[in-house]
């Protein structure tokens, strides 16, 4: 969740040259991508949790970190 706060702050600061509805649209897209990243990370964790809880947690964290890194590339 802390990383997601950084994600939102970075998205908001990247939209500084934008004004009005365009900036809000940019923020809404970031929120949607965050929801997708967290939801898919939770799905990965739930899938792998039955096999190994530690492996599920590690894969979930790697999945979310990769999704958030890919988001701004």
N, C-alpha and C positions, 0 to 999 in steps of 0.2 A: 504494500500500500504506500510505503514511503517513496518507492521508486515511481509509482504512478503520480504522486504529487509533483515530483521532479519532471515527469513527462508532461503534465499539464502546464507547469510553469514554463517549460521550454517551448511548448506549442504556443502559449500566449505571447511570450517574448519574440518568437519568430514572426508573429503576425503584427508586430508593432507598426510597420509601414501601412498596414491595411486600416481602413476606417469603417465605422458603422456596421451594417449587416454583413459585410464581407469578413470582418474580424470575428463576429459571432458565428458565422458559418464555419470558419476555420477552427474555432474552439469546439463546435458541435462535432465536427469530423474527428477531432482528437479524442473527444469523449467516447464516440462510437468505437474507434479503434481500441481504446483502452478497455471498454467493455468486452470486445471480441477477444483481446489478448488475455484478459483475466478469465473469461469464460472457457476459452480453449485450454488455458493452463490448468484450470480446475478439472476439465474433462481428462486431460492427460494424467493428472494426479489420481483421479478416481479409477482410471483404467489400470494403472500400474500399482495402485495401492494394494490390491488383492495378491499380487505376486510378491512385492517387497515394498514396505512402506518407505524405507529410506531411499530406494531407487525411485519410487514415485515422486518423492519430494525433490530429489535432485533433478529429475527430468522435467518436472513442473517448473522449477526455477530457471533451468536452462532454456526451456521453451519460452517463458515470459521474457527473459532477458534478450533472447534472439528476436522475438517479435517486436519488442520495444526498440531494439537497435535497428532492425530492418525498417521500422516505421519512418525513420528520418533519412534513410539512404536514398 
